[in-house]
Amino acid sequence: MAIKSSHPDQKPPNGLTLSELHDFSESSRITDGSHFFLGDTLFSALEAFSKEKKMCFSLPHAYIDYVPPKLHKAQSGWYISYYVKNPDTGKLKLFRTKVNQFKGQERIRAAKEIMAALQERLALGWNPIVENIAPLATTPAFEVFDRYERVKTKEMEKQSLATYLSYIRIFRTYLERIGFLPATSIMAIKVDTAKKYMAWLEEERGVSPRSYNNYLSFQVTFFDWMKNRGYIQDNPFLGLKRKPKKLMAKKRRMLTDAELFTLFSWLHVNNPEYLAVCLLCYCCFMRPKEIALLKCRDIDLRKQLVHVRAEIAKNDNESFRTIPDAMMPVMRQLDLSHPDWYLFGNHAGVRSDFRPAREPGAKKRFSDYWASTIREACSFGMDIQFYSQKDTGITNMLGDGVAINLVQQQADHATVAMTAIYVGHKATASDELRKADILPR
């Protein structure tokens, strides 16, 4: 829809604001641009452009978004007043411009030209409050959120996109709770808002220190995106402190042999597909995201290999994991008849169904099923988590005498030093160390 030149101020400004400037007519020869008729100004160009591009150009409203300039002849001197809406508060703010430096008829001409220029700029959406802040600072916050989602939908894979959208949804929920309206501008989100939001996450939603840092990292990235595109001048989340590392120490332990036997025995009877998920974590040291995005064609039973494609790997590097002989009976039971299907796919919201499907399941399903079903069925405490299997598997494999470089390759660790962290974690005494006689005689 094209714009129309029917702005409420479509009349010479002296008809409204310069009635006291007698002996001055619109026919006077003055500097170009000093008279103000909408049909003869930038509105004409905008109207033509919007028609050509089939765009809608939204104009501000006089006496709502701004009050047109008015000349005042005070004893202390002449000045021009006008009001503009403060996007942060929604209220009109007064501005004044003095014209005392001019004398006689020159003052009249100067006042006329200044007012015409102000009127034209205000009618086109100029706002001196945000002029030096960011060019798009008055854009409604939720509109910016929607734009970000559209951009990221084109750039990101589904798993990561779902996480980003969740962060935005929670932030939007918080803003609505504190009174944000659809028209509230993005510039209204200040450092104080950022601090209160992070406190709300911690105190009311009860997020862990690790999750707190994840939320903060997202907000910093999110608002950096806005800053780079002219929506904000400063990132309100940038200076907030992260939770210290000592609060994020892993609160999980490895499984004992008895606990592993209980787990695998129960799953063998009750959920063989989830048993395969667990063994890929325990024996092949695969990450939840990698398991969730495996396709049936990634399993080669003849060569006993799992192909971890670069696009699903955490480090973006392709790798191959060996399937141990003891794991093969479970893998042979899987339905691999649809090569392009996801090995542990999504089944219309049935979160306990891990059979192959056309659509991938979320990686969070693995930990959710562990928390909702496995923990109670196997009498596991909160310190035994889904990812405990990977820690246990690496430690047990090293303890079984497998060369550390082979374990490194299976775990896809960047260095042997990363793998070496697991050496000696098993709670058993070493025969060699027990027999060491190093006390003085």
Secondary structure, 3 states (H helix, E strand, C coil): CCCCCCCCCCCCCHHHHCCCCCCCCCCCCCCCCCCCCHHHCHHHHHHHHHHHHCCCCCCCCECCCEEEEEEEEECCEEEEEEEEECCCCCCEEEEEEECCCCCHHHHHHHHHHHHHHHHHHHHCCCCCCCCCCCCCCCCEHHHHHHHHHHHHHHHCCHHHHHHHHHHHHHHHHHHHHCCCCCCCEHHHCCHHHHHHHHHHHHHCCCCCHHHHHHHHHHHHHHHHHHHHCCCCCCCCCCCCCCCCHHHHCCCCCCCCHHHHHHHHHHHHHHCHHHHHHHHHHHCCCCCHHHHHCCEHHHEECCCCEEEECCCCCCCCCCEEEECCHHHHHHHHCCCCCCCCCECCECCCCCCCCCCCECCECCCHHHHHHHHHHHHHHCCCCCCCCCCHHHHHHHHHHHHCCCCHHHHHHHHCCCCHHHHHCCCCCCCCCCHHHHCCCCCCC
